[in-house]
């Protein structure tokens, strides 16, 4: 039975991934329980997993090489799924140094330890933000240039991909970079739009709309992302690959709010503000490559996904 190290394993996507694979492999859930949001939220994410015989929790920080090295020295790891990161475009404007230390230096630490321990399989959780602001290029293909990010967060994710390529080139590691497109669903981080909007609408408090409501996102339900991740874990005989994981359907912010209103049976109180620095007009994934290599077939439309999210949110 192989052992998979999942960094950021107590977070939104990480905890869903562990739930999916825990019966088929041993899982080391590595997390530093960063104070970006309350620790108890992450504790709740993995509460049901802690009693599973295949589950092991390692509390460590990817920025701290020696504590991270101890995890590698004490475990025989077959595959790394690297999801730990400082996330979010707008917060990265306030703390660019912190984003560099976590998203670039932390990724480098993991790759260096993977090299030392001869771990040949490395999956990197990247982001659609690497495409920057290029609406004329949608739907985004993996081979278009990504040299013009528009936020520190996007720049760190792009740099992470490049460092991954270096380690593939020099040491022959099998590395798959997965560009996630606006993931949502149960356990979504409380700072993200869908979760934040649902909370405010349900409390009859105003929500803030940046821009005129016509910005578009390729909202991807977490179960579809996990389908792509598990397929990547099982994919063999590839070298370095970059793959989009999205629905390949754009949803305007105005429509997203309408869908939330219907699911919550409440009207939103909307306060409009100007566009935010670092935001992009549209994200839209071309997923043909993921379909070809991973058999990736997104199944959950935004209307169904929001309904599932609201059912979880009400609980």
LINMOTA-V867794 format. One record per backbone hydrogen bond with DSSP energy under -0.5 kcal/mol. NH is the residue of the N-H (numbers start at 1). CO is the residue of the C=O. Records with the same first field share a line. If there is no record, write none. Layout:
BEGIN
NH: CO, CO
END
This chain:
BEGIN
4: 26
5: 79
6: 4, 28
7: 5, 81
8: 30
9: 6, 30
11: 8
15: 11
16: 12
17: 13
18: 14
19: 15
20: 16
21: 17
22: 18
24: 21
25: 21
26: 2
27: 54
28: 4
29: 27, 56
30: 6, 28
31: 29, 58
37: 34
41: 38
42: 38
43: 39
44: 40
45: 41
46: 42
47: 43, 44
49: 46
50: 46, 47
52: 49
55: 52
56: 27
58: 29, 56
59: 57
60: 31, 58
64: 61
65: 63
68: 64
69: 65
70: 66
71: 67
72: 68
73: 69
74: 70
75: 71, 72
77: 75
78: 3
79: 3
80: 121
81: 5
82: 80, 123
83: 7, 81
87: 85
92: 88
93: 89, 90
94: 90, 91
95: 91
99: 95
100: 96
101: 97
102: 98
103: 99
104: 99, 100
105: 100
106: 101
108: 104
109: 105
110: 106
111: 107
112: 108
113: 109
114: 110
115: 111
116: 112
117: 113
118: 115
119: 114
120: 118
121: 78
122: 120, 174
123: 80
124: 122, 176
125: 82, 123
126: 124, 178
128: 180
130: 127
131: 128
132: 129
133: 148
134: 132
137: 134
138: 135
140: 284
144: 141
155: 151
156: 152
157: 153
158: 154
159: 155
160: 156
161: 157
162: 158
163: 159
164: 160
165: 161
166: 162
167: 163
168: 164
169: 165
170: 166
171: 167
172: 168
173: 167
174: 120
175: 173, 239
176: 122
177: 241
178: 124, 176
179: 177, 243
180: 126, 178
181: 245
182: 180
184: 220
188: 185
192: 189
196: 192
197: 193
198: 194
199: 195
200: 196
201: 197
202: 198
203: 199
204: 201
205: 200
207: 269
209: 207, 271
210: 208
211: 209, 273
216: 281
217: 251
219: 217
220: 181, 182
222: 184
224: 221
225: 221
226: 222
227: 223
228: 224
229: 225
230: 226
231: 227
232: 228
233: 229
234: 230
235: 231, 232
241: 175, 239
243: 177
245: 179
251: 217
253: 215
254: 213
256: 252
257: 253
258: 254
259: 255
260: 256
261: 257
262: 258
263: 259
264: 260
265: 261
266: 261
269: 205
270: 268
271: 207
272: 270
273: 209
279: 276
283: 216
286: 140
287: 285
291: 287
292: 288
293: 289
294: 290
295: 290, 291
296: 290
301: 299
305: 301
306: 302
307: 303
308: 304
309: 305
310: 306
311: 307
312: 308
313: 309
314: 310
315: 311, 312
END
